[in-house]
Amino acid sequence: MIRILIAEDIEPLREGLKRALEAAPDMTVAGSAATGREIVRLAETIPHDVILMDIEMESANAGILAAEAILEAEPEDRVIFLSIHETDEIVITAMGCGAVDYVVKGCPDEELLRHIRAAYAGNPVMDERIRATVMREYTRLRKSEQSLLFFINNISKLTGAERELIKYLLQGFSVSEIAALRVVEVVTVKTQIKGILRKFQCGRTKEIVKMINDLGIAHLFLG
């Protein structure tokens, strides 16, 4: 039997989940909770195989906080999030804490049972949209990591004048303003900008500024 813990703050929904799971020949409800704090206590004391975790309970992210606490204590626990939300931000935040699956509330009972069985077997079957959201975030993070390594490697190749020029660009100064601040000709600033663009393989100064801000490393130039 698959032993399941349920965390759901709305009693009719919690009871409905219990009925659906108990009706399955291979599942039993080992315990249920109405808050994140309660489900953390149950996970510590009651043997279980899968946890169905509502995200919004006593707070908007109570389920996520509870899952983090449970998985920190027992990383092998299988948490499936249940939520009425499927925005990218919530999905990414939820899955980022180590859950194995994310199911949108209101799906047919048999679909939920399929997700539970798959998670129990160690082969979770995320819905295509949830999977796509997670993969997009994974790809974005990989690209950010690669961009950061590329940028950091090239920072060492900057001259002092080029680093100062980037500082002014981050502060929003125009080419003519930078020339005035440095007491040089505009053409000198433009030549240095071309060198910076070449080093970072960018076409415009705005791309460099955006990359630095996106990577969160502006302090390396503004300090």
Secondary structure, DSSP 8 states (H G I E B T S, - for coil): -EEEEEE-SSHHHHHHHHHHHHHSTTEEEEEEESSHHHHHHHHHHS--SEEEEES-SSSTTHHHHHHHHHHHH-TT-EEEEEES---HHHHHHHHTTT-SEEEETT--HHHHHHHHHHHHTT-----HHHHHHHHHHHHHHHHHHHHHHHHHHHHTT--HHHHHHHHHHHTT--HHHHHHHHTS-HHHHHHHHHHHHHHTT-SSHHHHHHHHHHHT-THHHH-
